[in-house]
Amino acid sequence: MRKHLNPLPALLAILGLVPVVAMGQAAPAVKIGVVNFARLLQESPQARVTLKSLEDEFAPRERELLAKQNELKDRQAKLQKDLPVMGVEERRNAESKFRDDERDLGRRRNEFVEDFNVRRGEEVNKLQRQLVEQVQKFGKERGYDLIIGEGIIYATQSVDLTAEILQSIGAGAPATP
C-alpha cells in the first residue's frame, strides 16, 4: 500500500519558507510575519508629519485660490445686478473680462492640483522608502527571517506585525507639530 504525501511542506521547503528536516534533525524554525503596508502609510507618525508638511506648503496657494474664487463670485453678483443699466458695449466688455478671469482661475486651480499631486507623490515615495527601512530594522532587531508585505490574502493576527511596527517606529518618530 502506497502512502500519499502532502506536497505542501516540500513546496514550502523548496521556497525556503519552512525548515527542512535533514538527517533526523529539524532545522531551526523560521520566524515569519506580515505587515499591512497600506496601514503603515496611513497611521505612522511619519505619514502624519508628511501630510501636515504638505498642507502647510500648499495652504497659502489654496487660500489665494479661494479668495479669488470668492472675489469672482462677488463680481458675478454685482455684474448680474448692474447688467440692466449697462450699455451694450460695457456689458460685452464686463462679461468678457469676467469669463477671462474665470478661465484664469480654472487654469490656476488645475496647476495647483497638478503641483500638489506631484509633491504628494514625491513625499509618498520618500515615506515608503523610510517605512521599508523601518520594517527591515524591526525585522533584524526582532529576529524575523521573513516579513511579507503586499499580496497577502489572509493572515492571522499572530503573524500581523503592523501594530508592533507602528509602535516601534512611533517611539523614534519626531513629534507631530
Backbone as CSV, one residue per row, in Angstrom:
resi,resn,N_x,N_y,N_z,CA_x,CA_y,CA_z,C_x,C_y,C_z
1,MET,0.844,-1.176,0.000,0.000,0.000,0.000,0.896,1.248,0.000
2,ARG,0.550,2.155,-0.817,1.348,3.365,-1.023,0.763,4.524,-0.223
3,LYS,1.615,5.277,0.473,1.184,6.440,1.241,1.171,7.666,0.343
4,HIS,0.150,8.489,0.480,0.116,9.752,-0.250,0.783,10.814,0.615
5,LEU,1.741,11.498,0.049,2.450,12.546,0.773,1.820,13.889,0.478
6,ASN,1.812,14.741,1.477,1.317,16.101,1.317,2.414,16.908,0.615
7,PRO,2.165,17.427,-0.590,3.215,18.147,-1.322,3.500,19.543,-0.772
8,LEU,2.626,20.103,0.089,2.808,21.471,0.568,4.109,21.667,1.341
9,PRO,4.470,20.820,2.324,5.744,21.048,3.031,6.949,21.021,2.097
10,ALA,6.928,20.114,1.123,8.051,20.044,0.181,8.128,21.321,-0.648
11,LEU,6.978,21.824,-1.102,6.953,23.049,-1.889,7.456,24.235,-1.073
12,LEU,6.971,24.341,0.171,7.411,25.443,1.025,8.893,25.325,1.363
13,ALA,9.372,24.111,1.554,10.795,23.909,1.829,11.629,24.347,0.639
14,ILE,11.169,24.039,-0.563,11.881,24.461,-1.767,11.943,25.977,-1.822
15,LEU,10.855,26.610,-1.451,10.821,28.069,-1.463,11.593,28.664,-0.292
16,GLY,12.013,27.817,0.647,12.791,28.293,1.785,11.941,28.878,2.888
17,LEU,10.657,28.533,2.927,9.777,29.128,3.920,9.556,28.242,5.137
18,VAL,9.935,26.988,5.086,9.718,26.072,6.199,11.022,25.334,6.449
19,PRO,11.339,25.061,7.708,12.572,24.336,7.982,12.522,22.929,7.377
20,VAL,13.651,22.485,6.920,13.753,21.162,6.327,14.365,20.224,7.354
21,VAL,13.805,19.036,7.465,14.358,18.043,8.370,15.448,17.302,7.612
22,ALA,16.654,17.401,8.121,17.782,16.756,7.455,18.441,15.792,8.429
23,MET,18.616,14.586,8.006,19.273,13.555,8.802,18.660,13.429,10.183
24,GLY,17.339,13.487,10.251,16.658,13.259,11.515,16.642,14.451,12.448
25,GLN,17.263,15.545,12.075,17.275,16.724,12.931,16.497,17.847,12.257
26,ALA,15.668,18.499,13.043,14.888,19.615,12.499,15.749,20.861,12.466
27,ALA,15.649,21.576,11.377,16.330,22.863,11.271,15.589,23.853,12.161
28,PRO,16.228,24.930,12.555,15.535,25.910,13.406,14.299,26.465,12.696
29,ALA,13.306,26.817,13.497,12.067,27.367,12.946,12.338,28.713,12.279
30,VAL,11.603,28.967,11.241,11.711,30.228,10.522,10.672,31.177,11.107
31,LYS,11.094,32.366,11.453,10.191,33.358,12.031,9.655,34.231,10.907
32,ILE,8.325,34.154,10.691,7.675,34.867,9.591,6.626,35.814,10.153
33,GLY,6.517,36.991,9.562,5.484,37.949,9.953,4.920,38.647,8.737
34,VAL,3.810,39.297,8.947,3.108,40.009,7.878,2.947,41.457,8.312
35,VAL,3.098,42.393,7.371,2.858,43.801,7.666,1.881,44.352,6.637
36,ASN,0.903,45.094,7.123,-0.058,45.771,6.261,0.547,47.136,5.929
37,PHE,1.220,47.209,4.797,1.968,48.415,4.445,1.052,49.610,4.210
38,ALA,-0.122,49.363,3.658,-1.074,50.466,3.442,-1.441,51.095,4.783
39,ARG,-1.620,50.265,5.796,-1.945,50.784,7.136,-0.766,51.584,7.690
40,LEU,0.459,51.098,7.473,1.629,51.866,7.912,1.641,53.244,7.267
41,LEU,1.327,53.291,5.973,1.316,54.570,5.259,0.255,55.521,5.803
42,GLN,-0.825,54.981,6.327,-1.899,55.832,6.841,-1.689,56.221,8.294
43,GLU,-1.181,55.306,9.115,-1.190,55.516,10.560,0.157,55.877,11.172
44,SER,1.228,55.794,10.426,2.538,56.060,11.021,2.681,57.541,11.364
45,PRO,3.458,57.835,12.402,3.714,59.247,12.739,4.374,59.981,11.574
46,GLN,5.223,59.289,10.832,5.884,59.904,9.686,4.858,60.332,8.635
47,ALA,3.807,59.532,8.460,2.759,59.886,7.493,2.030,61.146,7.939
48,ARG,1.749,61.248,9.231,1.071,62.452,9.737,1.944,63.688,9.551
49,VAL,3.242,63.544,9.808,4.171,64.668,9.625,4.222,65.069,8.152
50,THR,4.269,64.068,7.259,4.312,64.341,5.823,3.051,65.056,5.368
51,LEU,1.903,64.589,5.823,0.631,65.215,5.448,0.573,66.654,5.950
52,LYS,0.976,66.878,7.180,0.971,68.227,7.751,1.913,69.139,6.969
53,SER,3.066,68.613,6.597,4.040,69.390,5.828,3.461,69.797,4.474
54,LEU,2.791,68.865,3.804,2.166,69.181,2.513,1.064,70.220,2.674
55,GLU,0.259,70.060,3.717,-0.810,71.040,3.966,-0.223,72.428,4.192
56,ASP,0.837,72.489,4.996,1.479,73.783,5.269,2.074,74.392,3.998
57,GLU,2.677,73.543,3.165,3.307,74.026,1.940,2.280,74.587,0.956
58,PHE,1.108,73.946,0.867,0.136,74.343,-0.148,-0.993,75.228,0.387
59,ALA,-1.054,75.434,1.672,-2.129,76.250,2.252,-2.169,77.678,1.706
60,PRO,-1.025,78.375,1.573,-1.095,79.755,1.063,-1.704,79.829,-0.349
61,ARG,-1.301,78.925,-1.219,-1.872,78.932,-2.579,-3.356,78.591,-2.548
62,GLU,-3.717,77.659,-1.680,-5.125,77.277,-1.585,-5.971,78.450,-1.082
63,ARG,-5.452,79.173,-0.085,-6.169,80.363,0.418,-6.306,81.423,-0.665
64,GLU,-5.236,81.604,-1.438,-5.259,82.588,-2.524,-6.319,82.218,-3.569
65,LEU,-6.368,80.943,-3.931,-7.361,80.488,-4.911,-8.782,80.664,-4.368
66,LEU,-8.966,80.363,-3.112,-10.286,80.529,-2.500,-10.696,82.005,-2.479
67,ALA,-9.742,82.884,-2.181,-10.029,84.321,-2.185,-10.411,84.789,-3.588
68,LYS,-9.676,84.327,-4.603,-10.003,84.693,-5.993,-11.380,84.162,-6.383
69,GLN,-11.683,82.954,-5.931,-12.996,82.373,-6.238,-14.112,83.200,-5.601
70,ASN,-13.916,83.602,-4.360,-14.923,84.439,-3.680,-15.042,85.803,-4.347
71,GLU,-13.906,86.344,-4.772,-13.912,87.632,-5.469,-14.712,87.523,-6.778
72,LEU,-14.486,86.439,-7.503,-15.240,86.234,-8.751,-16.735,86.075,-8.484
73,LYS,-17.069,85.382,-7.426,-18.481,85.193,-7.069,-19.135,86.544,-6.775
74,ASP,-18.413,87.401,-6.029,-18.938,88.740,-5.719,-19.071,89.578,-6.995
75,ARG,-18.067,89.493,-7.861,-18.131,90.242,-9.130,-19.292,89.765,-10.000
76,GLN,-19.544,88.452,-9.987,-20.646,87.916,-10.780,-21.984,88.452,-10.261
77,ALA,-22.143,88.489,-8.933,-23.381,89.011,-8.354,-23.552,90.493,-8.710
78,LYS,-22.471,91.263,-8.614,-22.533,92.688,-8.955,-22.850,92.867,-10.441
79,LEU,-22.218,92.036,-11.283,-22.452,92.108,-12.727,-23.920,91.809,-13.041
80,GLN,-24.473,90.794,-12.416,-25.881,90.452,-12.645,-26.800,91.601,-12.232
81,LYS,-26.422,92.256,-11.145,-27.224,93.377,-10.648,-27.124,94.596,-11.576
82,ASP,-25.922,94.826,-12.128,-25.686,96.014,-12.946,-26.023,95.840,-14.427
83,LEU,-26.208,94.605,-14.887,-26.466,94.367,-16.312,-27.612,95.199,-16.894
84,PRO,-28.746,95.331,-16.210,-29.858,96.086,-16.808,-29.544,97.566,-17.084
85,VAL,-28.593,98.132,-16.338,-28.304,99.549,-16.538,-27.066,99.795,-17.394
86,MET,-26.420,98.729,-17.850,-25.208,98.864,-18.668,-25.565,98.992,-20.136
87,GLY,-24.690,99.693,-20.831,-24.825,99.767,-22.288,-24.331,98.460,-22.903
88,VAL,-24.621,98.275,-24.178,-24.277,97.032,-24.867,-22.767,96.791,-24.842
89,GLU,-21.981,97.792,-25.188,-20.518,97.671,-25.228,-19.951,97.404,-23.833
90,GLU,-20.446,98.149,-22.857,-19.989,97.986,-21.478,-20.322,96.579,-20.965
91,ARG,-21.512,96.090,-21.280,-21.950,94.753,-20.865,-21.037,93.694,-21.491
92,ARG,-20.775,93.814,-22.792,-19.930,92.851,-23.503,-18.526,92.825,-22.897
93,ASN,-17.974,94.000,-22.624,-16.634,94.069,-22.033,-16.593,93.458,-20.635
94,ALA,-17.583,93.761,-19.830,-17.633,93.236,-18.463,-17.773,91.712,-18.473
95,GLU,-18.650,91.190,-19.335,-18.838,89.739,-19.427,-17.579,89.052,-19.953
96,SER,-16.917,89.670,-20.919,-15.689,89.116,-21.486,-14.581,89.065,-20.424
97,LYS,-14.431,90.172,-19.693,-13.417,90.222,-18.633,-13.714,89.178,-17.565
98,PHE,-14.988,89.030,-17.211,-15.370,88.049,-16.203,-15.022,86.624,-16.686
99,ARG,-15.352,86.287,-17.929,-15.040,84.950,-18.476,-13.531,84.709,-18.507
100,ASP,-12.756,85.721,-18.878,-11.293,85.589,-18.898,-10.756,85.300,-17.492
101,ASP,-11.264,86.043,-16.514,-10.825,85.843,-15.132,-11.254,84.464,-14.614
102,GLU,-12.430,84.026,-15.025,-12.931,82.710,-14.626,-12.040,81.600,-15.214
103,ARG,-11.658,81.728,-16.482,-10.757,80.754,-17.118,-9.385,80.761,-16.434
104,ASP,-8.900,81.967,-16.115,-7.606,82.076,-15.439,-7.650,81.364,-14.085
105,LEU,-8.727,81.549,-13.359,-8.869,80.877,-12.069,-8.907,79.360,-12.261
106,GLY,-9.625,78.888,-13.254,-9.676,77.452,-13.536,-8.302,76.894,-13.869
107,ARG,-7.548,77.638,-14.664,-6.189,77.218,-15.021,-5.299,77.170,-13.784
108,ARG,-5.395,78.191,-12.956,-4.588,78.233,-11.728,-4.975,77.115,-10.767
109,ARG,-6.262,76.804,-10.700,-6.741,75.705,-9.841,-6.180,74.372,-10.349
110,ASN,-6.194,74.166,-11.678,-5.642,72.931,-12.257,-4.144,72.813,-11.997
111,GLU,-3.420,73.926,-12.125,-1.991,73.918,-11.834,-1.738,73.574,-10.371
112,PHE,-2.566,74.116,-9.496,-2.444,73.829,-8.065,-2.619,72.338,-7.810
113,VAL,-3.657,71.752,-8.379,-3.931,70.320,-8.178,-2.784,69.482,-8.728
114,GLU,-2.292,69.836,-9.911,-1.154,69.116,-10.505,0.076,69.213,-9.619
115,ASP,0.404,70.424,-9.183,1.575,70.619,-8.326,1.433,69.838,-7.027
116,PHE,0.245,69.875,-6.431,0.013,69.153,-5.180,0.191,67.647,-5.398
117,ASN,-0.375,67.120,-6.482,-0.271,65.684,-6.751,1.179,65.256,-6.989
118,VAL,1.948,66.082,-7.680,3.360,65.766,-7.905,4.107,65.734,-6.579
119,ARG,3.916,66.763,-5.765,4.601,66.821,-4.457,4.159,65.686,-3.546
120,ARG,2.870,65.378,-3.553,2.373,64.276,-2.727,3.032,62.969,-3.170
121,GLY,3.137,62.762,-4.483,3.795,61.557,-4.992,5.245,61.466,-4.537
122,GLU,5.954,62.599,-4.604,7.346,62.624,-4.151,7.447,62.268,-2.669
123,GLU,6.579,62.870,-1.883,6.619,62.644,-0.443,6.190,61.224,-0.072
124,VAL,5.205,60.685,-0.774,4.772,59.307,-0.501,5.898,58.330,-0.853
125,ASN,6.584,58.556,-1.970,7.718,57.691,-2.324,8.800,57.742,-1.258
126,LYS,9.097,58.939,-0.793,10.103,59.097,0.265,9.640,58.393,1.546
127,LEU,8.382,58.553,1.885,7.819,57.923,3.077,7.862,56.396,2.950
128,GLN,7.526,55.886,1.779,7.563,54.437,1.571,8.972,53.896,1.792
129,ARG,9.980,54.597,1.260,11.364,54.151,1.457,11.720,54.149,2.946
130,GLN,11.316,55.197,3.658,11.596,55.270,5.092,10.918,54.121,5.847
131,LEU,9.669,53.851,5.496,8.940,52.789,6.196,9.511,51.410,5.884
132,VAL,9.946,51.185,4.659,10.587,49.906,4.320,11.845,49.738,5.165
133,GLU,12.627,50.809,5.295,13.829,50.745,6.132,13.465,50.444,7.586
134,GLN,12.388,51.053,8.068,11.950,50.805,9.441,11.498,49.357,9.633
135,VAL,10.784,48.815,8.657,10.338,47.420,8.744,11.557,46.496,8.712
136,GLN,12.527,46.787,7.859,13.740,45.973,7.803,14.484,46.019,9.134
137,LYS,14.594,47.197,9.704,15.255,47.361,11.000,14.503,46.571,12.071
138,PHE,13.190,46.682,12.079,12.358,45.953,13.021,12.589,44.451,12.878
139,GLY,12.594,43.960,11.640,12.794,42.531,11.397,14.134,42.038,11.899
140,LYS,15.181,42.812,11.639,16.519,42.423,12.098,16.589,42.416,13.618
141,GLU,16.059,43.482,14.239,16.117,43.592,15.699,15.323,42.491,16.401
142,ARG,14.222,42.064,15.803,13.347,41.075,16.442,13.582,39.644,15.947
143,GLY,14.564,39.480,15.082,14.938,38.138,14.644,13.999,37.491,13.636
144,TYR,13.364,38.279,12.795,12.492,37.716,11.761,13.337,37.280,10.574
145,ASP,12.965,36.125,10.021,13.622,35.643,8.822,12.932,36.170,7.571
146,LEU,11.636,36.440,7.696,10.847,36.858,6.541,9.690,37.727,7.026
147,ILE,9.555,38.907,6.421,8.388,39.755,6.660,7.766,40.010,5.298
148,ILE,6.507,39.648,5.186,5.787,39.768,3.919,4.907,41.000,3.994
149,GLY,4.870,41.755,2.906,4.082,42.982,2.884,2.880,42.895,1.987
150,GLU,3.063,43.122,0.733,1.954,43.201,-0.217,1.534,41.811,-0.682
151,GLY,0.321,41.726,-1.157,-0.144,40.492,-1.753,-0.664,39.465,-0.770
152,ILE,-0.928,39.851,0.455,-1.431,38.916,1.451,-2.943,38.800,1.286
153,ILE,-3.402,37.584,1.130,-4.839,37.353,1.015,-5.422,37.036,2.385
154,TYR,-4.652,36.354,3.211,-5.117,36.029,4.559,-3.919,35.918,5.477
155,ALA,-4.044,36.449,6.662,-3.026,36.294,7.692,-3.714,36.432,9.046
156,THR,-3.334,35.585,9.979,-3.901,35.695,11.325,-3.220,36.840,12.061
157,GLN,-3.836,37.267,13.130,-3.265,38.345,13.940,-1.922,37.936,14.532
158,SER,-1.716,36.628,14.715,-0.465,36.182,15.333,0.752,36.468,14.456
159,VAL,0.572,36.631,13.146,1.708,36.941,12.280,1.684,38.382,11.777
160,ASP,0.600,39.125,12.056,0.499,40.514,11.598,1.304,41.406,12.532
161,LEU,2.347,41.978,12.017,3.274,42.802,12.799,2.971,44.293,12.720
162,THR,1.949,44.669,11.991,1.708,46.083,11.707,1.611,46.915,12.983
163,ALA,0.822,46.481,13.950,0.661,47.258,15.191,1.989,47.388,15.930
164,GLU,2.749,46.298,15.994,4.045,46.347,16.673,5.009,47.287,15.961
165,ILE,5.003,47.247,14.634,5.897,48.120,13.877,5.478,49.577,14.050
166,LEU,4.168,49.845,14.035,3.704,51.216,14.274,4.165,51.708,15.638
167,GLN,4.083,50.842,16.640,4.531,51.215,17.982,6.040,51.451,17.984
168,SER,6.786,50.592,17.314,8.238,50.699,17.269,8.694,51.972,16.557
169,ILE,8.105,52.260,15.388,8.542,53.452,14.663,7.969,54.712,15.283
170,GLY,6.886,54.588,16.014,6.315,55.742,16.690,7.202,56.245,17.807
171,ALA,7.930,55.320,18.410,8.809,55.681,19.518,9.969,56.573,19.051
172,GLY,10.441,56.360,17.825,11.583,57.130,17.340,11.213,58.256,16.410
173,ALA,9.910,58.456,16.185,9.480,59.480,15.223,9.448,60.854,15.862
174,PRO,9.656,61.875,15.060,9.530,63.243,15.580,8.076,63.510,15.967
175,ALA,7.891,64.355,16.938,6.550,64.700,17.401,5.781,65.402,16.293
176,THR,4.486,65.105,16.218,3.623,65.749,15.223,3.414,67.203,15.635
177,PRO,3.657,68.137,14.695,3.517,69.564,15.047,2.089,69.933,15.333
